[in-house]
Amino acid sequence: MPMGMLFGVIFYLIRLLPISFGVNTILNFWITIVIFKLFTSCSLGIAVRSAIVKLLTVVIGETAFVWVFNLFGLSLEELYSSNLMTILSGWPNVILLFAVSLLVVKFNQRKFEGTGQSIEYQQISS
């Protein structure tokens, strides 16, 4: 199973747990570190940095999207009153995380272009 699908399933299941919003964010942060460490050959530092970037992206994205939903007259209570709206309200953040991932890959390709070494080697050894 690709790592992205694993993240998606785990994060979706965590969101379904009857725990407060901040707790699921912290759980997602630690699970991100563990999955990166287990399924890639990256160092712990890179796993932690990746988790921090993901966490910041999610926090900024969810803050912005709540503001946008409020502009359209949707309160958090309305968003989370039905399962369909709860699922749909998470999609903008999924798209944002995907876009950030693509930007990071593009940045790394340009950064290591012409060095004669693969991007993966550069990321693991740095």
LUMKEVO-361815 format. One line per 8 residues: number of its first residue (from 1); their letters; for each residue x, y, z of N, C-alpha, C. Coordinates in nm, 3 decimals. Example, Ala and Ser with C-alpha at 12.3 -4.5 7.8 and 13.67 -1.06 7.14 Angstrom:
1	AS	1.319 -0.569 0.780 1.230 -0.450 0.780 1.320 -0.330 0.780 | 1.285 -0.225 0.708 1.367 -0.106 0.714 1.290 0.003 0.787;
//
This chain:
1	MPMGMLFG	0.086 -0.118 0.000 0.000 0.000 0.000 0.090 0.123 0.000 | 0.069 0.216 -0.094 0.150 0.337 -0.095 0.135 0.415 0.037 | 0.242 0.485 0.072 0.245 0.556 0.199 0.134 0.661 0.209 | 0.103 0.729 0.100 -0.003 0.829 0.101 -0.139 0.771 0.135 | -0.166 0.653 0.081 -0.293 0.587 0.113 -0.296 0.545 0.259 | -0.183 0.496 0.309 -0.174 0.458 0.450 -0.202 0.579 0.539 | -0.140 0.693 0.506 -0.166 0.816 0.582 -0.315 0.851 0.579 | -0.373 0.847 0.460 -0.513 0.883 0.445 -0.605 0.797 0.530;
9	VIFYLIRL	-0.584 0.666 0.526 -0.669 0.575 0.604 -0.651 0.600 0.753 | -0.526 0.608 0.798 -0.501 0.628 0.942 -0.558 0.761 0.989 | -0.535 0.868 0.913 -0.583 1.000 0.957 -0.736 1.006 0.956 | -0.797 0.939 0.858 -0.943 0.935 0.854 -0.997 0.861 0.976 | -0.936 0.748 1.011 -0.981 0.672 1.127 -0.960 0.751 1.256 | -0.850 0.824 1.265 -0.826 0.907 1.384 -0.932 1.016 1.394 | -0.970 1.075 1.280 -1.074 1.180 1.283 -1.208 1.126 1.331 | -1.232 0.999 1.309 -1.359 0.939 1.352 -1.362 0.910 1.502;
17	LPISFGVN	-1.246 0.908 1.567 -1.242 0.880 1.710 -1.309 0.992 1.789 | -1.376 0.959 1.898 -1.442 1.062 1.979 -1.343 1.133 2.072 | -1.245 1.201 2.011 -1.145 1.277 2.088 -1.149 1.420 2.041 | -1.098 1.510 2.124 -1.102 1.651 2.088 -1.009 1.680 1.971 | -1.032 1.791 1.907 -0.965 1.824 1.781 -0.813 1.832 1.797 | -0.762 1.893 1.899 -0.618 1.906 1.917 -0.548 1.773 1.939 | -0.617 1.680 2.004 -0.558 1.549 2.032 -0.535 1.472 1.903 | -0.631 1.478 1.810 -0.610 1.406 1.684 -0.496 1.467 1.603;
25	TILNFWIT	-0.474 1.597 1.614 -0.363 1.662 1.545 -0.229 1.613 1.601 | -0.220 1.602 1.731 -0.097 1.553 1.794 -0.073 1.406 1.757 | -0.179 1.325 1.758 -0.165 1.185 1.717 -0.117 1.175 1.572 | -0.174 1.257 1.485 -0.132 1.257 1.345 0.015 1.296 1.331 | 0.060 1.391 1.411 0.199 1.435 1.408 0.292 1.319 1.441 | 0.265 1.249 1.550 0.351 1.138 1.592 0.344 1.021 1.496 | 0.226 0.994 1.442 0.211 0.884 1.346 0.288 0.916 1.218 | 0.289 1.042 1.177 0.366 1.082 1.060 0.513 1.050 1.079;
33	IVIFKLFT	0.566 1.084 1.195 0.708 1.057 1.224 0.735 0.907 1.220 | 0.649 0.829 1.284 0.669 0.684 1.291 0.662 0.622 1.151 | 0.564 0.662 1.071 0.550 0.605 0.937 0.668 0.642 0.848 | 0.710 0.770 0.853 0.827 0.809 0.774 0.950 0.728 0.815 | 0.968 0.710 0.944 1.085 0.638 0.993 1.079 0.490 0.955 | 0.962 0.428 0.965 0.949 0.286 0.936 0.955 0.254 0.786 | 0.894 0.337 0.702 0.878 0.302 0.561 0.975 0.372 0.467 | 1.059 0.459 0.518 1.162 0.522 0.435 1.295 0.505 0.506;
41	SCSLGIAV	1.400 0.538 0.437 1.532 0.527 0.499 1.580 0.664 0.548 | 1.488 0.754 0.574 1.527 0.888 0.618 1.569 0.887 0.765 | 1.641 0.991 0.801 1.684 1.004 0.940 1.567 1.052 1.025 | 1.583 1.041 1.155 1.479 1.089 1.246 1.458 1.239 1.229 | 1.565 1.313 1.206 1.554 1.458 1.186 1.468 1.494 1.067 | 1.487 1.423 0.957 1.407 1.449 0.837 1.262 1.409 0.861 | 1.240 1.299 0.933 1.103 1.257 0.964 1.033 1.363 1.049 | 1.105 1.416 1.148 1.046 1.520 1.234 1.020 1.647 1.154;
49	RSAIVKLL	1.116 1.689 1.070 1.095 1.809 0.988 0.976 1.791 0.894 | 0.964 1.673 0.835 0.850 1.647 0.747 0.718 1.654 0.822 | 0.717 1.599 0.942 0.595 1.603 1.024 0.561 1.746 1.064 | 0.663 1.826 1.093 0.637 1.967 1.130 0.580 2.043 1.011 | 0.637 2.022 0.891 0.585 2.089 0.771 0.440 2.048 0.747 | 0.411 1.919 0.762 0.274 1.870 0.744 0.181 1.932 0.848 | 0.227 1.935 0.973 0.146 1.991 1.081 0.117 2.139 1.056 | 0.218 2.216 1.020 0.197 2.358 0.993 0.103 2.379 0.874;
57	TVVIGETA	0.119 2.297 0.770 0.031 2.308 0.655 -0.113 2.280 0.693 | -0.133 2.176 0.773 -0.269 2.141 0.816 -0.328 2.251 0.904 | -0.252 2.301 0.999 -0.303 2.405 1.090 -0.338 2.532 1.012 | -0.247 2.575 0.926 -0.274 2.696 0.846 -0.392 2.673 0.752 | -0.394 2.556 0.687 -0.503 2.526 0.595 -0.637 2.519 0.663 | -0.644 2.448 0.775 -0.774 2.436 0.843 -0.820 2.570 0.899 | -0.728 2.651 0.946 -0.765 2.785 0.993 -0.822 2.868 0.878 | -0.754 2.864 0.763 -0.800 2.940 0.647 -0.934 2.888 0.596;
65	FVWVFNLF	-0.949 2.755 0.592 -1.072 2.699 0.537 -1.191 2.722 0.630 | -1.169 2.722 0.760 -1.277 2.755 0.853 -1.322 2.899 0.829 | -1.227 2.987 0.807 -1.259 3.127 0.778 -1.339 3.137 0.648 | -1.298 3.061 0.545 -1.370 3.062 0.417 -1.511 3.006 0.434 | -1.523 2.895 0.508 -1.656 2.838 0.531 -1.745 2.937 0.605 | -1.689 3.011 0.700 -1.766 3.114 0.771 -1.812 3.224 0.676 | -1.728 3.259 0.577 -1.768 3.359 0.477 -1.891 3.314 0.399 | -1.903 3.184 0.378 -2.019 3.129 0.307 -2.135 3.099 0.401;
73	GLSLEELY	-2.121 3.139 0.528 -2.230 3.124 0.622 -2.240 2.987 0.686 | -2.135 2.907 0.677 -2.135 2.774 0.739 -2.055 2.777 0.869 | -2.120 2.742 0.977 -2.049 2.736 1.105 -1.987 2.598 1.123 | -1.898 2.586 1.219 -1.837 2.455 1.247 -1.942 2.354 1.290 | -2.042 2.399 1.364 -2.148 2.308 1.407 -2.223 2.251 1.286 | -2.249 2.337 1.186 -2.316 2.290 1.066 -2.228 2.195 0.986 | -2.098 2.226 0.978 -2.007 2.140 0.903 -1.997 2.001 0.964 | -1.996 1.994 1.096 -1.978 1.866 1.163 -2.110 1.801 1.206;
81	SSNLMTIL	-2.221 1.857 1.158 -2.350 1.799 1.196 -2.384 1.675 1.113 | -2.324 1.663 0.997 -2.348 1.544 0.915 -2.215 1.484 0.872 | -2.214 1.353 0.855 -2.092 1.286 0.813 -2.044 1.333 0.676 | -2.138 1.356 0.585 -2.102 1.400 0.451 -2.030 1.535 0.456 | -2.083 1.630 0.531 -2.020 1.761 0.541 -1.885 1.753 0.612 | -1.872 1.664 0.709 -1.744 1.645 0.777 -1.640 1.595 0.679 | -1.677 1.499 0.597 -1.584 1.444 0.497 -1.550 1.549 0.392 | -1.650 1.619 0.341 -1.627 1.720 0.238 -1.544 1.837 0.289;
89	SGWPNVIL	-1.559 1.872 0.415 -1.483 1.985 0.469 -1.334 1.953 0.482 | -1.298 1.827 0.479 -1.157 1.790 0.487 -1.086 1.791 0.352 | -1.161 1.791 0.243 -1.100 1.784 0.110 -1.014 1.904 0.075 | -1.052 2.027 0.108 -0.962 2.138 0.075 -0.822 2.120 0.136 | -0.817 2.065 0.256 -0.687 2.043 0.319 -0.609 1.933 0.249 | -0.677 1.830 0.202 -0.610 1.723 0.126 -0.548 1.783 0.000 | -0.622 1.866 -0.068 -0.572 1.930 -0.191 -0.453 2.020 -0.158 | -0.461 2.095 -0.048 -0.350 2.180 -0.006 -0.225 2.098 0.024;
97	LFAVSLLV	-0.239 1.988 0.098 -0.124 1.903 0.129 -0.063 1.844 0.001 | -0.147 1.806 -0.093 -0.098 1.754 -0.220 -0.019 1.861 -0.295 | -0.072 1.984 -0.297 -0.003 2.094 -0.366 0.132 2.124 -0.300 | 0.135 2.126 -0.167 0.262 2.150 -0.097 0.361 2.039 -0.128 | 0.315 1.916 -0.133 0.402 1.802 -0.167 0.463 1.820 -0.305 | 0.381 1.858 -0.401 0.431 1.879 -0.537 0.533 1.992 -0.541 | 0.508 2.099 -0.467 0.603 2.211 -0.463 0.736 2.169 -0.402 | 0.732 2.088 -0.297 0.855 2.041 -0.234 0.935 1.953 -0.330;
105	VKFNQRKF	0.866 1.864 -0.401 0.934 1.778 -0.498 0.997 1.862 -0.608 | 0.922 1.960 -0.661 0.976 2.048 -0.765 1.097 2.125 -0.714 | 1.089 2.178 -0.592 1.200 2.253 -0.533 1.323 2.164 -0.521 | 1.304 2.042 -0.472 1.417 1.950 -0.455 1.477 1.910 -0.589 | 1.394 1.894 -0.691 1.447 1.860 -0.823 1.536 1.971 -0.875 | 1.494 2.095 -0.859 1.576 2.208 -0.905 1.700 2.225 -0.820 | 1.686 2.203 -0.688 1.798 2.223 -0.596 1.913 2.127 -0.626 | 1.880 2.002 -0.660 1.983 1.901 -0.679 2.010 1.869 -0.825;
113	EGTGQSIE	1.954 1.950 -0.915 1.975 1.930 -1.057 2.122 1.955 -1.090 | 2.182 1.865 -1.165 2.320 1.883 -1.206 2.424 1.841 -1.103 | 2.383 1.787 -0.989 2.481 1.744 -0.888 2.532 1.605 -0.916 | 2.464 1.530 -1.002 2.505 1.395 -1.033 2.458 1.292 -0.932 | 2.388 1.336 -0.829 2.334 1.243 -0.730 2.183 1.252 -0.730 | 2.120 1.144 -0.688 1.974 1.141 -0.688 1.920 1.227 -0.575 | 1.798 1.274 -0.591 1.732 1.353 -0.488 1.719 1.273 -0.360 | 1.686 1.145 -0.373 1.668 1.061 -0.255 1.795 1.054 -0.173;
121	YQQISS	1.911 1.040 -0.241 2.038 1.034 -0.170 2.064 1.164 -0.096 | 2.037 1.276 -0.162 2.060 1.406 -0.101 1.973 1.424 0.022 | 1.847 1.383 0.016 1.757 1.402 0.130 1.796 1.314 0.245 | 1.839 1.193 0.220 1.874 1.100 0.327 2.004 1.142 0.394 | 2.099 1.189 0.314 2.230 1.220 0.371 2.237 1.358 0.433 | 2.141 1.444 0.410 2.148 1.580 0.465 2.094 1.587 0.605;
//
